[in-house]
């Protein structure tokens, strides 16, 4: 949920920034990203800036729709109307 929250409000976010913002280990973040990628919830862009690799992510339409539905479900639970 943390990864999706960051991606929803930003266009492209780097791996390094996600790791820092969410305070996750490399392994933990990689597993979250892999799971979201399998669901087609995020798009990955790999490039080089000079000689350094840069991996960035953004949410897909599918991911955005699913996240919004998830938030709506949580809101209904909080309101006690499920």
C-alpha positions as CSV (number, residue, x, y, z in Angstrom):
1,X,0.0,0.0,0.0
2,X,2.9,2.3,0.7
3,X,4.4,1.9,-2.7
4,X,1.1,2.6,-4.4
5,X,0.5,5.6,-2.2
6,X,3.7,7.2,-3.3
7,X,3.2,6.3,-7.0
8,X,-0.4,7.6,-7.1
9,X,0.7,11.2,-6.2
10,X,3.9,11.3,-8.3
11,X,4.5,10.8,-12.0
12,X,7.8,8.8,-11.9
13,X,9.6,7.7,-8.7
14,X,13.1,6.2,-8.5
15,X,13.9,3.0,-6.7
16,X,16.2,5.0,-4.4
17,X,13.5,7.5,-3.5
18,X,10.9,4.8,-2.9
19,X,13.3,3.0,-0.6
20,X,14.1,6.1,1.3
21,X,10.5,7.4,1.6
22,X,9.2,4.0,2.8
23,X,12.2,3.0,4.8
24,X,12.4,-0.4,3.3
25,X,15.2,-2.8,2.7
26,X,16.2,-3.7,-0.9
27,X,14.7,-7.2,-0.6
28,X,11.5,-6.0,0.9
29,X,11.0,-3.2,-1.7
30,X,12.0,-5.6,-4.6
31,X,9.4,-8.1,-3.5
32,X,6.7,-5.4,-3.3
33,X,7.6,-4.1,-6.7
34,X,7.7,-7.6,-8.3
35,X,4.2,-8.4,-6.9
36,X,2.8,-5.1,-8.2
37,X,4.5,-5.6,-11.6
38,X,2.9,-9.0,-12.0
39,X,-0.5,-7.4,-11.4
40,X,0.3,-4.7,-14.0
41,X,-0.1,-2.1,-11.3
42,X,3.1,-0.3,-12.1
43,X,5.3,0.5,-15.1
44,X,9.1,0.2,-14.9
45,X,11.6,2.4,-16.8
46,X,15.3,1.5,-16.8
47,X,17.8,3.9,-18.2
48,X,21.3,5.2,-17.7
49,X,22.1,8.7,-16.5
50,X,25.8,9.0,-17.5
51,X,27.2,5.7,-16.5
52,X,24.8,5.1,-13.6
53,X,21.6,3.0,-13.9
54,X,18.3,4.6,-12.9
55,X,15.2,2.6,-12.4
56,X,11.9,4.5,-12.1
57,X,8.3,3.5,-11.6
58,X,4.9,4.9,-12.2
59,X,1.4,3.6,-11.6
60,X,-0.6,2.2,-14.5
61,X,-4.3,2.9,-15.1
62,X,-5.1,-0.6,-13.8
63,X,-3.1,0.1,-10.7
64,X,-4.7,3.4,-10.1
65,X,-8.2,2.0,-10.5
66,X,-7.4,-0.9,-8.1
67,X,-5.9,1.4,-5.5
68,X,-8.9,3.7,-5.6
69,X,-11.2,0.7,-5.1
70,X,-9.1,-0.4,-2.2
71,X,-9.3,3.0,-0.6
72,X,-13.1,3.1,-1.1
73,X,-13.4,-0.3,0.6
74,X,-11.4,0.9,3.6
75,X,-13.5,4.1,3.8
76,X,-16.7,1.9,3.9
77,X,-15.2,-0.3,6.7
78,X,-14.4,2.8,8.7
79,X,-17.9,4.2,8.2
80,X,-19.3,0.8,9.1
81,X,-21.3,0.5,5.9
82,X,-20.0,-2.8,4.5
